[in-house]
């Protein structure tokens, strides 16, 4: 039971992707939900709210550090 609890905790915290039960052309077998969007608990997630990944071991792109934008320094 402990393994099941850890698995669910990993899914909720974004460390494991959801399995895509019926992938269509161009969709991956697994996906992460965009944590920056609001969801209706009673409605299914829209395709634009999902980021597809090829495998269960793929990292969550939302948890990856974002590259910092290079700031151009202007000389007076």
DSSP file (Angstrom, degrees, kcal/mol; ACC not computed):
  #  RESIDUE AA STRUCTURE BP1 BP2  ACC     N-H-->O    O-->H-N    N-H-->O    O-->H-N    TCO  KAPPA ALPHA  PHI   PSI    X-CA   Y-CA   Z-CA
    1    1 A X     >        0   0    0      0, 0.0     4,-2.2     0, 0.0     5,-0.2   0.000 360.0 360.0 360.0 -31.2    0.0    0.0    0.0
    2    2 A X  H  >  +     0   0    0      1,-0.2     4,-2.2     2,-0.2     5,-0.2   0.883 360.0  52.4 -63.6 -38.6    2.9    2.3    0.7
    3    3 A X  H  > S+     0   0    0      2,-0.2     4,-2.4     1,-0.2    -1,-0.2   0.893 108.5  50.9 -64.1 -40.0    4.1    2.1   -3.0
    4    4 A X  H  > S+     0   0    0      2,-0.2     4,-2.3     1,-0.2    -2,-0.2   0.915 110.2  49.2 -63.6 -43.7    0.6    3.0   -4.2
    5    5 A X  H  X S+     0   0    0     -4,-2.2     4,-2.2     1,-0.2    -2,-0.2   0.902 111.9  48.7 -62.6 -41.5    0.5    6.1   -1.9
    6    6 A X  H  X S+     0   0    0     -4,-2.2     4,-2.4     2,-0.2    -2,-0.2   0.888 109.6  52.6 -66.4 -39.1    4.0    7.1   -3.1
    7    7 A X  H  X S+     0   0    0     -4,-2.4     4,-2.1     2,-0.2    -2,-0.2   0.939 111.3  45.8 -61.0 -47.8    2.9    6.7   -6.7
    8    8 A X  H  X S+     0   0    0     -4,-2.3     4,-2.6     1,-0.2    -2,-0.2   0.894 111.7  51.9 -63.6 -39.6   -0.2    8.9   -6.2
    9    9 A X  H  X S+     0   0    0     -4,-2.2     4,-2.3     1,-0.2    -1,-0.2   0.899 108.8  51.3 -63.2 -40.3    1.9   11.5   -4.4
   10   10 A X  H  <>S+     0   0    0     -4,-2.4     5,-2.8     2,-0.2     6,-1.2   0.891 111.1  48.1 -63.6 -39.7    4.4   11.6   -7.3
   11   11 A X  H ><5S+     0   0    0     -4,-2.1     3,-1.1     4,-0.2    -2,-0.2   0.936 112.9  47.5 -65.8 -46.3    1.6   12.1   -9.8
   12   12 A X  H 3<5S+     0   0    0     -4,-2.6    -2,-0.2     1,-0.3    -1,-0.2   0.878 113.2  48.2 -63.9 -38.3    0.0   14.9   -7.7
   13   13 A X  T 3<5S-     0   0    0     -4,-2.3    -1,-0.3    -5,-0.2    -2,-0.2   0.426 117.0-111.4 -85.7   1.8    3.3   16.7   -7.2
   14   14 A X  T < 5S+     0   0    0     -3,-1.1    46,-0.2    -4,-0.4    -3,-0.2   0.682  86.6 116.0  81.7  18.4    4.2   16.5  -10.9
   15   15 A X  S   <S+     0   0    0     -5,-2.8     2,-0.4    -6,-0.2    -4,-0.2   0.606  77.8  40.0 -92.6 -12.5    7.1   14.0  -10.6
   16   16 A X  S    S-     0   0    0     -6,-1.2    -2,-0.2    -8,-0.1    -1,-0.2  -0.997  84.6-126.2-133.4 138.1    5.2   11.3  -12.7
   17   17 A X        -     0   0    0     39,-0.5     2,-0.2    -2,-0.4    15,-0.2  -0.382  25.2-107.3 -80.3 162.2    3.1   11.9  -15.7
   18   18 A X  E     -A   31   0A   0     13,-2.9    13,-2.3    -7,-0.1     2,-0.4  -0.596  36.4-113.8 -78.7 147.9   -0.5   10.7  -16.3
   19   19 A X  E     -A   30   0A   0     -2,-0.2     2,-0.9    11,-0.2    11,-0.3  -0.733  20.6-132.8 -85.5 133.2   -1.0    7.8  -18.7
   20   20 A X    >   -     0   0    0      9,-3.4     3,-0.6    -2,-0.4    -1,-0.0  -0.768  17.9-163.7 -85.1 106.9   -2.8    8.8  -21.9
   21   21 A X  T 3  S+     0   0    0     -2,-0.9    -1,-0.2     1,-0.3     2,-0.2   0.788  81.6  20.6 -68.3 -27.5   -5.4    6.0  -22.2
   22   22 A X  T 3  S-     0   0    0     -3,-0.1    -1,-0.3     7,-0.0     2,-0.1  -0.571  80.6-164.7-141.0  73.6   -6.3    6.6  -25.8
   23   23 A X    <   -     0   0    0     -3,-0.6     2,-0.2    -2,-0.2     3,-0.1  -0.362   7.0-152.9 -66.8 136.6   -3.5    8.6  -27.6
   24   24 A X    >   -     0   0    0      1,-0.2     3,-2.4     4,-0.1     2,-0.1  -0.467  43.8 -59.2 -96.7 174.5   -4.4   10.1  -30.9
   25   25 A X  T 3  S+     0   0    0      1,-0.3    -1,-0.2    -2,-0.2     3,-0.1  -0.334 127.8  16.5 -57.4 126.4   -2.1   10.9  -33.7
   26   26 A X  T 3  S+     0   0    0      1,-0.3     2,-0.3    -3,-0.1    -1,-0.3   0.332 102.0 111.2  91.8  -6.5    0.6   13.3  -32.5
   27   27 A X    <   -     0   0    0     -3,-2.4    -1,-0.3     1,-0.1     2,-0.1  -0.733  62.9-126.5 -99.3 150.3    0.0   12.7  -28.8
   28   28 A X        -     0   0    0     -2,-0.3    26,-0.2     2,-0.2    -4,-0.1  -0.337  22.6-111.8 -86.1 173.3    2.3   10.9  -26.5
   29   29 A X  S    S+     0   0    0     24,-0.3    -9,-3.4    25,-0.2     2,-0.3   0.695 102.2  34.0 -77.3 -18.7    1.6    7.9  -24.2
   30   30 A X  E     -AB  19  53A   0     23,-1.5    23,-2.6   -11,-0.3     2,-0.3  -0.918  68.9-175.4-133.7 158.6    2.0   10.1  -21.1
   31   31 A X  E     -AB  18  52A   0    -13,-2.3   -13,-2.9    -2,-0.3     2,-0.4  -0.994  17.5-142.5-152.5 156.9    1.3   13.8  -20.3
   32   32 A X  E     - B   0  51A   0     19,-2.2    19,-2.7    -2,-0.3     2,-0.3  -0.909  26.0-124.4-113.5 147.4    1.6   16.4  -17.6
   33   33 A X  E     - B   0  50A   0     -2,-0.4     2,-0.6    17,-0.2    17,-0.2  -0.699  30.5-106.7 -89.2 146.0   -1.0   19.0  -16.9
   34   34 A X    >   -     0   0    0     15,-2.4     3,-1.3    -2,-0.3    -1,-0.0  -0.608  25.2-158.0 -71.8 115.9    0.0   22.7  -17.0
   35   35 A X  T 3  S+     0   0    0     -2,-0.6    -1,-0.2     1,-0.2    14,-0.0   0.621  85.7  67.2 -72.9 -10.2    0.1   23.8  -13.3
   36   36 A X  T 3  S+     0   0    0      2,-0.1     2,-0.3    -3,-0.0    -1,-0.2   0.495  89.0  79.1 -88.2  -3.4   -0.3   27.5  -14.4
   37   37 A X  S <  S-     0   0    0     -3,-1.3     2,-0.3    12,-0.1    -4,-0.0  -0.771  79.7-121.1-106.6 151.2   -3.9   26.9  -15.6
   38   38 A X        -     0   0    0     -2,-0.3     2,-0.4     2,-0.0    -2,-0.1  -0.681  29.6-155.2 -87.7 143.7   -7.1   26.7  -13.6
   39   39 A X        -     0   0    0     -2,-0.3     2,-0.6     6,-0.1     6,-0.1  -0.903  17.4-130.7-121.7 146.7   -9.1   23.5  -14.0
   40   40 A X    >   -     0   0    0     -2,-0.4     3,-1.3     1,-0.1    -2,-0.0  -0.869  20.3-144.7 -90.3 121.2  -12.7   22.7  -13.5
   41   41 A X  T 3  S+     0   0    0     -2,-0.6    -1,-0.1     1,-0.3     0, 0.0   0.773  97.6  47.6 -59.8 -26.9  -12.8   19.6  -11.4
   42   42 A X  T 3  S+     0   0    0      2,-0.1     2,-0.3    -3,-0.0    -1,-0.3   0.591 101.9  74.0 -92.2 -11.2  -15.8   18.2  -13.2
   43   43 A X  S <  S-     0   0    0     -3,-1.3    -3,-0.1     1,-0.0     3,-0.1  -0.781  84.9-111.7-105.4 146.6  -14.6   18.8  -16.8
   44   44 A X        -     0   0    0     -2,-0.3     2,-0.1     1,-0.1    -4,-0.1  -0.397  44.5 -93.1 -69.8 153.5  -11.9   16.8  -18.6
   45   45 A X        -     0   0    0      1,-0.1    -1,-0.1    -2,-0.1     2,-0.1  -0.425  40.5-123.0 -67.1 138.5   -8.6   18.6  -19.3
   46   46 A X    >   -     0   0    0     -2,-0.1     3,-1.8     1,-0.1     4,-0.2  -0.442  22.7-111.3 -77.3 156.6   -8.5   20.2  -22.7
   47   47 A X  G >  S+     0   0    0      1,-0.3     3,-1.4     2,-0.2    -1,-0.1   0.826 116.7  60.0 -59.0 -31.5   -5.6   19.2  -25.1
   48   48 A X  G 3  S+     0   0    0      1,-0.3    -1,-0.3     3,-0.1    -3,-0.0   0.584  98.8  59.2 -75.6  -6.3   -4.0   22.7  -24.8
   49   49 A X  G <  S+     0   0    0     -3,-1.8   -15,-2.4   -16,-0.0     2,-0.4   0.425  95.9  80.3 -95.2  -0.8   -3.6   22.1  -21.0
   50   50 A X  E <   -B   33   0A   0     -3,-1.4     2,-0.5    -4,-0.2   -17,-0.2  -0.837  59.6-158.6-111.9 143.8   -1.5   19.0  -21.6
   51   51 A X  E     -B   32   0A   0    -19,-2.7   -19,-2.2    -2,-0.4     2,-0.2  -0.972  23.6-143.2-117.6 114.1    2.2   18.6  -22.4
   52   52 A X  E     -B   31   0A   0     -2,-0.5     2,-0.3   -21,-0.2   -21,-0.3  -0.516  16.9-172.3 -82.0 142.1    2.8   15.2  -23.9
   53   53 A X  E     -B   30   0A   0    -23,-2.6   -23,-1.5    -2,-0.2   -24,-0.3  -0.938  27.5-126.1-129.9 153.9    6.0   13.2  -23.2
   54   54 A X  S    S+     0   0    0     -2,-0.3     2,-0.3   -26,-0.2   -25,-0.2   0.773  83.3  18.2 -75.9 -25.9    7.2   10.0  -24.8
   55   55 A X  S >  S-     0   0    0    -26,-0.1     3,-1.3   -27,-0.1   -38,-0.1  -0.913  74.4-108.7-143.7 168.2    7.7    7.8  -21.7
   56   56 A X  T 3  S+     0   0    0     -2,-0.3   -39,-0.5     1,-0.3    -1,-0.1   0.738 117.4  56.0 -67.3 -23.0    6.9    7.5  -18.0
   57   57 A X  T 3  S+     0   0    0    -41,-0.1    -1,-0.3     2,-0.1     2,-0.2   0.436  78.7 118.0 -90.2  -0.3   10.5    8.4  -17.1
   58   58 A X    <   -     0   0    0     -3,-1.3   -41,-0.2     1,-0.1    -5,-0.1  -0.458  69.3-115.5 -68.3 136.6   10.4   11.7  -19.0
   59   59 A X        -     0   0    0     -2,-0.2     2,-0.6     1,-0.1    -1,-0.1  -0.332  29.1-101.5 -71.7 155.8   10.9   14.7  -16.7
   60   60 A X    >>  -     0   0    0    -46,-0.2     3,-1.3     1,-0.2     4,-0.7  -0.661  24.2-151.6 -75.8 118.4    8.1   17.2  -16.2
   61   61 A X  T 34 S+     0   0    0     -2,-0.6     3,-0.3     1,-0.3    -1,-0.2   0.766  95.1  60.8 -65.0 -22.2    9.0   20.3  -18.3
   62   62 A X  T 34 S+     0   0    0      1,-0.2    -1,-0.3   -48,-0.1     4,-0.1   0.724 103.7  49.6 -75.8 -20.3    7.1   22.5  -15.8
   63   63 A X  T <4 S+     0   0    0     -3,-1.3    -1,-0.2   -49,-0.2    -2,-0.2   0.558  89.3 101.2 -92.5  -9.5    9.5   21.5  -13.0
   64   64 A X  S  < S-     0   0    0     -4,-0.7     2,-0.1    -3,-0.3    -3,-0.0  -0.495  86.2-102.7 -74.4 142.5   12.7   22.2  -15.1
   65   65 A X        -     0   0    0     -2,-0.2     2,-0.3     1,-0.1    -1,-0.1  -0.437  38.2-123.0 -64.3 136.8   14.5   25.4  -14.3
   66   66 A X        -     0   0    0     -2,-0.1     2,-0.1    -4,-0.1    -1,-0.1  -0.595  26.4-107.1 -82.0 140.6   13.7   28.0  -17.0
   67   67 A X        -     0   0    0     -2,-0.3     2,-0.2     1,-0.1    -1,-0.1  -0.448  37.6-116.5 -66.4 136.8   16.6   29.5  -18.8
   68   68 A X        -     0   0    0     -2,-0.1     2,-0.2     1,-0.1    -1,-0.1  -0.528  27.9-113.5 -76.6 138.5   17.2   33.1  -17.7
   69   69 A X        -     0   0    0     -2,-0.2     2,-0.4     1,-0.1    -1,-0.1  -0.485  31.3-115.4 -70.5 137.1   16.8   35.7  -20.4
   70   70 A X        -     0   0    0     -2,-0.2     2,-0.5     1,-0.0    -1,-0.1  -0.601  26.6-142.3 -76.2 128.7   20.0   37.4  -21.3
   71   71 A X        -     0   0    0     -2,-0.4     2,-0.5    -3,-0.0    -1,-0.0  -0.788   9.9-135.7 -94.0 129.3   19.8   41.0  -20.4
   72   72 A X        -     0   0    0     -2,-0.5     2,-0.6     1,-0.0    -1,-0.0  -0.715  14.6-144.7 -85.1 129.3   21.5   43.4  -22.8
   73   73 A X        -     0   0    0     -2,-0.5     2,-0.4     2,-0.0    -1,-0.0  -0.826  11.4-146.7 -96.2 125.4   23.6   46.0  -21.1
   74   74 A X        -     0   0    0     -2,-0.6     2,-0.4     2,-0.0    -2,-0.0  -0.763   6.7-138.1 -94.7 133.9   23.5   49.3  -22.8
   75   75 A X              0   0    0     -2,-0.4    -2,-0.0     1,-0.1    -1,-0.0  -0.754 360.0 360.0 -88.3 131.9   26.6   51.5  -22.8
   76   76 A X              0   0    0     -2,-0.4    -1,-0.1     0, 0.0    -2,-0.0   0.506 360.0 360.0 -70.3 360.0   25.9   55.2  -22.2
